Amino acid sequence: MRVRIGTFNAENLFARFQFKEDLPYDELPEKWTASVTQCIPFSEGKDRITAEAIGALRADTLGLQEVESMDTLKQFVRQFRSLMPDYPYKLVIDGNDRRLIDVGLLSRFPFRHIRTHQFDRAPSGHLIFSRDCLEVDLELPDGKPLTVFVNHFKSMHEGREETMHIRKIQTQRVVQILHERFGADPGAATWVILGDFNDYLPSLGLEPLLGQPWLENVIERLRPDQRWTHFFSRGEEYHQLDYILLSRSLAEANPQALPYIERRGLPKRAERTAIQRFNGVGSSYPKASDHCLVVIELEI
């Protein structure tokens, strides 16, 4: 069967609670008066554009980064259900990030097995993953197995070189996880690693993972000038930070499959692409994200 698998850093997909004492009681919306708190509705600006971008991707399974919580994801899907595919299966497990940005998954297929790696520790005793390496076995309709790993590696906020060693430890651990799960030749199994790796090639931090002979970075099937997935406005930089890695067996079974990078949610000041933006996207704000969505359709 054919399956569309995607990844997206939704950039601060947050939903905050409004407490009654924050407003005079008679100024509260009527539907709030029966309960102690109510989730503030998502905006028709940034959040609606984010939903429209997800809808345009038409992914059967979509890995997400920077989601605040499971309740947030449920509320987001509920509010914008007319713009997106029906995702009956949703997953967010609170991870290690102090900003409360977690990885998650939206799927048309049920979850058969879920495993978090947020508690994995390095020999030093430090937690390895900035958020998590979320491991999910999907139950496809034809019974074939598919395992998805959703990642969001350490950011370059404190400097690319200064944080490189952390991403190296994280990618080394992902390789270990694959060996632990699938044995000496992980490439023989059917799995996908996706997410925001927060670094671009060449990278000593990503090399332990991307240098493995039993997987493929499918973004490299595109021309070099078409591989960028992120716009950094401060330096006018365009890089690939978002990845979909296929196991060798899955890549070999889909030699002609090309990834698609959805850029219509980027701010208009990302001038490298002249593509028509989604309605309402501004020069800087609102926008879906500073990351692009990436999707690939595979025969599994």
N, C-alpha and C positions, 0 to 999 in steps of 0.2 A: 504494500500500500504506500501511497505518497503522503508525506508528512512535512509540513512547513514548520521549521524551528527557528526561533529568533531570540535576540537579546536586545535590551534597552536599559540604559541608565536614565531613569525618568527625572533625575535632578530634583531632589527634595520633594518627593511625593508625600506631603504631610497633610494631616487633618487634625486640627486642634479642637478641644472641647470648650464650649461656652458655658460658664457657670451662671446660675441665676443672679448671684450677687454682683456680677459684673455690669448688669444693667438694671435700671428700675423695673420692677415686676410688670408694670403696665406697658412697658416698651418692648417686652419680649414677644417674638412671634407666637401666635396662638398655639401652634403645635408643640412649643417648648414648655408650656405651663403645666403639663401633666407629669413631668419628670425632673430630676435634679439637674441633669446635664444633657446637652445635645451636641452632636458633632456639627461644627460649622460647615455649611455646604461648600463644596469645591467651587472655584471661580469659573466664570465663563470666559476668562482670558487664558492664562497659562494652562490650567487644568483641562479645559475643554479642548485646547489644541493638542495636549498630550494624549487625550482619549482619541481624538481624530487621527493622530499619527499611528497609534496602536491599531485602530480599526483599519487603516490603509494597509498595514503590514499583512493582515489576514493570517497571522501565525496560528497554527494549531497548538503549539506550546511556546510560551514566551518567558524567558528568564528576565527578571527585573533586578535592578540595583537602585538603591536609595529610596526604599519604601519604609515608611515609619513603623508600620505594624500590620498585623492581619486585619484588624478592624478597619484600618485606613484603606487597605486594598479592597475589602468587601464594600465599603462605602463608595469608593471610587467607581468600581464596576457597576454598582447599583445605580449611581447617579447618571452614569454615561452609557448605560446598557444599549441605548439606541444607536450609539456610534461605534460600538465594538462587537466582535464576535461573541457568541455565548460561551463564557468560560465557567462551567459549573464547578471546576476544581481549582482552588486557590490555595497558596501556601506561603506563609511568612513565619519564620522562627526568629525571635529576637536574638541578635548576635552580640558582638563585642564592641560595636562602635558607640562612643560616648555621645555622638550626635543623633543616635537612634535611627541611623540609616542602615537598613537591612537588605539582604537579598531575598528574592521570592520567585514564585512561579505561577503563571496562569496557564491553564491547560484544558483542552477539550477531552483529554483522556484521564482516567482515574489514576491515582497514585497507589502503587502496590507496595512500595518500600520507601521509607524516608529515613535519612541518616544525617545528623549534623556533625560537623567536625570543628565546631567553634571552641571546644574544650581541648583540642590538640595543643600540646606544649613542646617547645624546643628544649634541647638539653639544658639550656640556661634556666628553664622554668617559665619563660615568657610564653604567653599565648601566641600561636603562630599566625592565625588569620585575623586580619583587621575587622572583618565582618564574620564570614563563615565560608566554608566550601560545602555548599548544600548538595547532597547526593539524593537523587530521586529516581526510582524505577517506575517507568510509565507502563501502564497496561494497555497496549494497542488493541484495536478491535480484532485483528487477525491472530492475536496471541503471541506475536513476535516480541522479543525483549528490546527495550531501549532505556538506557540509563543516561540521565542528564546531570551534569555537575555545574552549579551556578556559582560564580566567583566574583569578588570585587576586591582586588588586591590593594595593597597600601598605596596611598596617593603620593604624588610628587610635591605636595604642598610645602614641605620643609626643604625642598630641593631635590632634583632628580638623582644626583649622585649620592646625596646624603641619605636617601631612602632606598637606594638600589639593593642594599644587603637584605633589607626586610622582604622585598619582593622575591629575591633569590631563595630565601628560606621558605617562602610560601609556595613557590613553584616546585621546589624540591619535594615539599611535602605532598603536593598534588600527584607527582610522579610516584611517590611511595604509596599513596592511597590507591592508585590504579593498579600497581603491582599486587598490593594486598588483596584487592578485590578480584582481579582477573588473572593473576599469575605472572609467569615469566614473560609472556608475550601478550600484553594488554591489547595490542592492536588487532588481535583476532576477534575480540568481542565487539559488541555494538553499543557505542556510547558517543556522547557529545559533551565537550567542555565549552562553556560559553561565559561571557561576562565582560566587565570593564577591568582590564588588566592594569590600567593606569601607567602604561609605559609603551614606548614604540620601539621598533627595530632599527638598528641592532641594539640589543640590551643584554647586559650580563645578568640582569635580574630575571629576565624571561627565558634565557637560553636553556636552563635545566629542563624546562617543559617544552618549549617550541623546538628545541634541538633534537627531540626524540624521533627516531626513524619510524615509529609505529603510529604516527598521527600526522594530520595535515592541517595547516592554517589555511582555510579555504578562501580567505580574503585575498591571498596571493594568486588566486586564479584570475583576478582582475588586473588591468594595467596599473603600473605603479602610481600614476597620477590619479587613479580612481579609488585607491585603497583607504583614504583618510575617512575617519569616522567622528572626529572631534575638532572643534574650533576653539582655540584659546585666544581670546580677543586681545589680551594684554600684550602678547607678542606677535599677534597676527599669524599664529601657527596652526597648521593643519596636519594632524597625525592620525594614525590608526591606534586607538586605545581600546577598541571593542573587538572582541575575537569570537569566532566560532571554530573550534578545533574538532575534527572528525577522527575517529579511530581509523586505522589503516583499512580494515575490512569495509567500513562504511564509505570511506573515500573511494576505494577501488570499485565499489558497487555503483558509484555515482560519478563517473569520470567527467561527464558533461555538465554537471550541476554548477550553476554560478550563483554566488550570493548577490543579494540586492541590498543596497544601502539607501534608506529613506532619509532624504535631507530636507524635506519640505517644512519640517518643524524648527529648523535652525533660524536664528535671528538673521535679518536681512544684511547685517554688517558682515556676515560671512560671505564675502563677495566672490569667493572662488567658484561658487555655484550660482548660476543665474536662474535656476529653476523657480517656477512660480511657487510661492509659499502657501501654506494653509491660510485660510481666511483669518485675519486678525493678528498674524505674526508681525511684530514690529522690528525696528532697526536693532534694538537691543532687547526690549521686552514689549509684550509678552512673547514667549517662545515655548516650544515643547521641552527643549533641553539644549545644552551645549554639546550633547552627544547625538549621534544619528542612531536610528534603529537599523539593525542588520538581520536579514532573514535568508534562509536557504531552503529549497524544497528538495526532499530526498526520497528515494525509493527505499523502503525498509522491509 
